[in-house]
């Protein structure tokens, strides 16, 4: 008679599964490898009666003799030969479950690292990470996923679609692990032909000027810049938003817009293009960049290795703010 829905499974098959513990699997493997009760007992450090009793239980559970007598001793049955492979696979899987993974070997790893980051970091930071990865883990791959307001990076970290996310937040999500990477001074970028490029920007000018701003990459939250201004009851005049930081200098070169950003990005473009970098009239706190990751990968050796490499690259950046940061976990 079948068990009622929701009732415990008391079938013989279920009882046998519960009886087949690791000890019996190891005895089964030794018996089929040695094809001798006495040699299997010696190999396992058991008494011969205990090994014989285990063989009796295994025969009851499997419904097969497992070992039978022959002229030259004992030989495995056809079913026994199959069971040897199954037992070996099962024991290997159990060993992998209970033993922590060894050290991560970057030089031989073929792992695919998945990093989430806004394209603000494309100019300097991400190329440096790519250089380190190519040099230290030449067979590994890296996929960089753009972070924008439509992308749920917290879910991606939880599900394993991303290993690490890099960005700057006024308040990083508290449910994720975090380490600080670097602080960046807030400055303003102007086209070299802007009327204020040679004079600087007063607070009055700053609030009256037309601003270029990035599309927020965290939905339903103010950007770092606008969040800081809002705390003081201020609001800038955003004339245009764009999703790509690489377009910023070219828009500034042909308009009278102003762009508020970190010194790292601003000075990178000012070295190559007709862009002027001027101090911000508003005393913004430093833009603080973090790397975030989920508990699921907190102790994974390969992700730990990646986080440390990212932290090393961040420590080598020239942001104008030499804030000592703790090492990455």
C-alpha positions as CSV (number, residue, x, y, z in Angstrom):
1,X,0.0,0.0,0.0
2,X,1.4,3.4,-1.0
3,X,2.2,6.0,1.7
4,X,-0.3,8.8,2.1
5,X,0.9,12.2,0.7
6,X,3.2,13.9,3.2
7,X,3.8,10.7,5.2
8,X,7.4,9.5,5.8
9,X,8.8,7.3,3.1
10,X,9.2,3.9,4.9
11,X,9.8,1.9,1.7
12,X,12.6,-0.7,1.7
13,X,14.5,1.4,-0.8
14,X,14.5,4.4,1.5
15,X,15.6,2.3,4.5
16,X,18.5,0.9,2.5
17,X,19.6,4.4,1.4
18,X,19.7,5.5,5.1
19,X,21.8,2.4,6.0
20,X,24.4,2.9,3.3
21,X,26.7,5.2,5.3
22,X,30.2,6.3,4.3
23,X,31.8,3.4,6.4
24,X,30.0,0.8,4.3
25,X,30.9,2.5,1.1
26,X,34.6,2.3,2.1
27,X,34.3,-1.3,3.0
28,X,32.6,-2.0,-0.3
29,X,35.4,-0.3,-2.2
30,X,38.1,-2.2,-0.2
31,X,36.4,-5.6,-0.7
32,X,36.0,-5.1,-4.4
33,X,39.5,-3.8,-4.8
34,X,41.2,-6.5,-2.7
35,X,38.7,-9.3,-3.5
36,X,39.4,-10.7,-0.1
37,X,37.8,-10.1,3.3
38,X,41.1,-10.5,5.2
39,X,43.0,-8.1,2.9
40,X,40.2,-5.6,3.0
41,X,40.1,-5.8,6.8
42,X,43.9,-5.2,7.0
43,X,43.7,-2.3,4.6
44,X,40.9,-0.6,6.6
45,X,42.3,-1.4,10.0
46,X,39.2,-3.5,10.9
47,X,38.9,-7.0,12.4
48,X,38.0,-9.8,10.0
49,X,34.6,-10.5,11.8
50,X,33.7,-6.8,11.5
51,X,34.5,-6.8,7.8
52,X,32.6,-10.0,7.2
53,X,29.6,-8.5,9.0
54,X,29.8,-5.4,6.8
55,X,29.8,-7.6,3.7
56,X,26.7,-9.3,5.0
57,X,25.0,-6.0,5.4
58,X,26.1,-4.9,1.9
59,X,24.7,-8.1,0.4
60,X,21.4,-7.4,2.2
61,X,21.2,-3.8,1.0
62,X,22.2,-4.5,-2.6
63,X,20.5,-7.8,-3.1
64,X,23.7,-9.2,-4.6
65,X,26.5,-11.5,-3.4
66,X,29.1,-8.9,-4.4
67,X,32.0,-11.4,-3.9
68,X,31.8,-15.1,-4.7
69,X,34.3,-17.9,-4.2
70,X,36.4,-19.2,-7.1
71,X,39.3,-21.7,-7.5
72,X,41.8,-18.9,-6.9
73,X,40.0,-17.1,-4.1
74,X,37.1,-14.6,-4.3
75,X,36.0,-12.7,-7.4
76,X,33.5,-9.8,-7.8
77,X,30.2,-10.5,-9.4
78,X,29.1,-8.6,-12.5
79,X,27.0,-6.3,-10.2
80,X,29.9,-6.0,-7.9
81,X,32.1,-4.6,-10.7
82,X,29.5,-1.9,-11.3
83,X,29.2,-1.2,-7.6
84,X,33.0,-0.5,-7.4
85,X,32.7,2.4,-9.8
86,X,29.7,3.7,-8.0
87,X,31.3,3.5,-4.6
88,X,34.5,5.2,-5.9
89,X,32.5,8.1,-7.4
90,X,30.4,8.5,-4.2
91,X,33.4,8.5,-1.9
92,X,35.2,11.0,-4.2
93,X,32.1,13.3,-4.0
94,X,32.0,13.0,-0.2
95,X,35.7,13.9,0.1
96,X,35.1,17.0,-2.0
97,X,32.2,18.0,0.2
98,X,34.1,17.8,3.5
99,X,37.5,19.0,2.4
100,X,38.2,22.7,1.8
101,X,39.5,23.6,-1.6
102,X,43.3,24.1,-1.8
103,X,45.2,27.2,-2.8
104,X,44.1,28.9,-6.0
105,X,46.6,28.6,-8.8
106,X,46.3,31.7,-10.9
107,X,48.9,30.7,-13.5
108,X,47.0,27.5,-14.5
109,X,43.4,28.6,-13.8
110,X,40.9,28.7,-16.7
111,X,38.2,30.3,-14.6
112,X,35.9,32.9,-16.0
113,X,35.8,36.0,-13.7
114,X,32.7,38.1,-13.8
115,X,33.0,41.7,-12.7
116,X,30.3,44.3,-12.6
117,X,31.3,48.0,-12.9
118,X,30.0,51.3,-14.3
119,X,31.8,52.5,-17.3
120,X,33.1,55.5,-15.3
121,X,36.0,53.1,-14.5
122,X,36.8,52.2,-18.1
123,X,39.4,54.9,-18.6
124,X,42.0,53.8,-16.0
125,X,40.9,51.3,-13.4
126,X,39.5,48.5,-15.5
127,X,42.4,48.5,-18.0
128,X,44.8,48.1,-15.0
129,X,42.8,45.2,-13.7
130,X,42.8,43.6,-17.1
131,X,46.6,44.0,-17.3
132,X,47.1,42.3,-13.9
133,X,44.7,39.4,-14.9
134,X,46.5,38.8,-18.2
135,X,49.9,38.8,-16.5
136,X,49.0,36.8,-13.4
137,X,46.3,34.5,-14.7
138,X,47.1,34.2,-18.4
139,X,44.6,31.4,-19.1
140,X,41.7,32.9,-17.1
141,X,39.0,35.0,-18.7
142,X,37.2,38.2,-17.5
143,X,33.7,39.3,-18.4
144,X,32.9,42.9,-17.4
145,X,29.1,43.5,-17.1
146,X,28.0,47.2,-17.2
147,X,26.1,48.3,-14.1
148,X,23.1,50.5,-14.8
149,X,19.7,51.2,-13.2
150,X,18.0,48.4,-15.0
151,X,20.5,45.7,-13.8
152,X,19.9,44.0,-10.4
153,X,23.5,43.5,-9.4
154,X,22.6,42.3,-5.9
155,X,20.6,39.4,-7.4
156,X,23.5,38.7,-9.9
157,X,26.0,38.4,-7.0
158,X,23.6,36.2,-5.0
159,X,23.0,33.9,-8.0
160,X,26.7,33.7,-9.2
161,X,26.2,35.7,-12.4
162,X,28.8,38.2,-10.9
163,X,31.7,37.6,-8.6
164,X,32.4,41.2,-7.6
165,X,30.8,44.6,-8.2
166,X,32.8,47.8,-8.1
167,X,31.2,51.2,-7.7
168,X,30.6,54.2,-5.4
169,X,27.6,54.7,-3.2
170,X,26.7,57.1,-0.4
171,X,25.7,54.1,1.6
172,X,26.7,50.6,0.2
173,X,24.1,47.9,0.5
174,X,24.4,46.5,4.0
175,X,23.5,42.9,3.1
176,X,26.6,42.5,1.0
177,X,30.3,42.1,2.0
178,X,32.3,45.2,1.2
179,X,35.8,46.6,1.2
180,X,37.0,50.1,0.4
181,X,39.1,50.5,-2.7
182,X,40.0,54.2,-3.0
183,X,38.8,57.7,-2.4
184,X,38.6,60.2,-5.3
185,X,38.5,64.0,-5.0
186,X,35.4,65.6,-6.6
187,X,36.2,68.2,-9.3
188,X,34.5,69.9,-12.3
189,X,35.2,69.3,-16.0
190,X,34.7,72.0,-18.6
191,X,35.5,72.4,-22.3
192,X,38.7,74.5,-22.7
193,X,36.6,77.1,-24.5
194,X,34.0,77.5,-21.7
195,X,33.8,81.1,-20.4
196,X,34.7,79.9,-16.9
197,X,37.5,77.5,-17.9
198,X,40.2,80.1,-16.9
199,X,38.3,81.7,-14.0
200,X,37.0,78.8,-11.9
201,X,33.4,78.2,-10.7
202,X,31.8,80.0,-7.8
203,X,28.9,78.4,-5.9
204,X,26.5,80.8,-7.6
205,X,27.8,79.8,-11.0
206,X,27.6,76.1,-10.0
207,X,23.9,76.2,-9.2
208,X,23.1,78.3,-12.3
209,X,25.2,76.5,-14.9
210,X,23.7,73.7,-17.1
211,X,25.1,70.3,-16.0
212,X,25.9,67.1,-17.8
213,X,25.3,64.1,-15.6
214,X,25.6,60.4,-15.9
215,X,22.6,58.1,-15.9
216,X,22.3,56.7,-12.4
217,X,23.4,53.0,-12.2
218,X,21.4,52.4,-9.0
219,X,17.7,52.6,-9.5
220,X,15.6,54.7,-7.1
221,X,18.6,56.3,-5.4
222,X,20.1,59.7,-5.9
223,X,23.6,59.8,-7.4
224,X,26.5,60.5,-5.2
225,X,26.7,64.2,-6.4
226,X,23.0,64.9,-6.2
227,X,22.7,63.1,-2.9
228,X,25.3,65.3,-1.3
229,X,23.7,68.4,-2.6
230,X,20.3,67.4,-1.5
231,X,21.6,66.9,2.1
232,X,22.3,70.7,2.1
233,X,19.0,71.6,0.4
234,X,20.6,72.3,-2.9
235,X,19.9,71.1,-6.4
236,X,21.8,71.6,-9.6
237,X,20.4,72.2,-13.1
238,X,20.8,69.0,-15.0
239,X,20.4,69.7,-18.7
240,X,21.5,66.4,-20.1
241,X,22.1,62.8,-18.9
242,X,24.1,60.2,-20.7
243,X,24.8,56.5,-20.0
244,X,28.4,56.5,-21.4
245,X,31.2,58.3,-19.6
246,X,33.4,58.0,-22.7
247,X,31.2,60.6,-24.4
248,X,31.6,63.2,-21.6
249,X,34.7,65.1,-22.9
250,X,33.4,65.3,-26.5
251,X,30.1,66.8,-25.3
252,X,31.9,69.3,-23.0
253,X,34.2,70.3,-25.9
254,X,31.2,71.5,-28.0
255,X,28.8,72.8,-25.3
256,X,28.8,75.1,-22.2
257,X,27.8,72.2,-19.9
258,X,29.8,71.3,-16.8
259,X,30.4,67.8,-15.5
260,X,31.1,67.0,-11.9
261,X,33.2,63.8,-11.3
262,X,36.2,62.3,-9.7
263,X,39.7,63.7,-10.3
264,X,40.9,60.4,-11.7
265,X,38.5,60.5,-14.7
266,X,38.8,64.2,-15.3
267,X,42.6,64.4,-15.4
268,X,42.8,61.3,-17.6
269,X,40.8,63.1,-20.3
270,X,42.5,66.5,-19.7
271,X,45.8,64.9,-20.6
272,X,44.7,64.1,-24.1
273,X,41.8,66.4,-25.0
274,X,41.0,70.2,-24.7
275,X,39.4,69.8,-21.3
276,X,39.9,71.9,-18.2
277,X,39.7,70.6,-14.7
278,X,38.7,73.1,-12.0
279,X,38.0,72.7,-8.3
280,X,34.4,72.2,-7.2
281,X,32.9,75.1,-5.3
282,X,30.9,72.7,-3.2
283,X,32.9,70.8,-0.6
284,X,31.9,67.3,-1.6
285,X,33.2,64.5,0.5
286,X,35.5,62.2,-1.4
287,X,33.9,59.8,-3.8
288,X,34.5,56.5,-2.1
289,X,34.7,53.4,-4.2
290,X,34.0,49.9,-2.9
291,X,34.0,46.3,-4.1
292,X,31.0,44.3,-3.1
293,X,30.5,40.6,-3.0
294,X,28.0,38.0,-1.7
295,X,28.4,35.6,1.2
296,X,28.2,32.7,-1.3
297,X,31.7,33.6,-2.6
298,X,33.2,35.1,0.6
299,X,35.6,32.2,1.2
300,X,36.0,31.0,-2.4
301,X,39.8,31.0,-3.1
302,X,39.5,32.2,-6.7
303,X,37.2,35.1,-5.8
304,X,39.3,36.0,-2.8
305,X,42.3,36.1,-5.2
306,X,40.4,38.4,-7.6
307,X,39.4,40.8,-4.8
308,X,43.0,41.1,-3.6
309,X,44.2,41.9,-7.1
310,X,41.5,44.6,-7.5
311,X,42.5,46.0,-4.1
312,X,46.2,46.1,-5.2
313,X,45.3,48.0,-8.4
314,X,43.2,50.5,-6.4
315,X,46.1,51.0,-4.0
316,X,48.3,52.1,-7.0
317,X,46.0,54.7,-8.4
318,X,46.9,58.4,-8.2
319,X,43.6,60.0,-7.1
320,X,45.1,63.0,-5.3
321,X,43.9,61.6,-2.0
322,X,46.4,59.3,-0.3
323,X,43.9,57.8,2.2
324,X,45.3,54.7,3.7
325,X,42.9,51.9,3.2
326,X,42.7,48.5,4.9
327,X,43.7,45.4,2.9
328,X,40.9,43.6,1.1
329,X,39.5,40.5,2.9
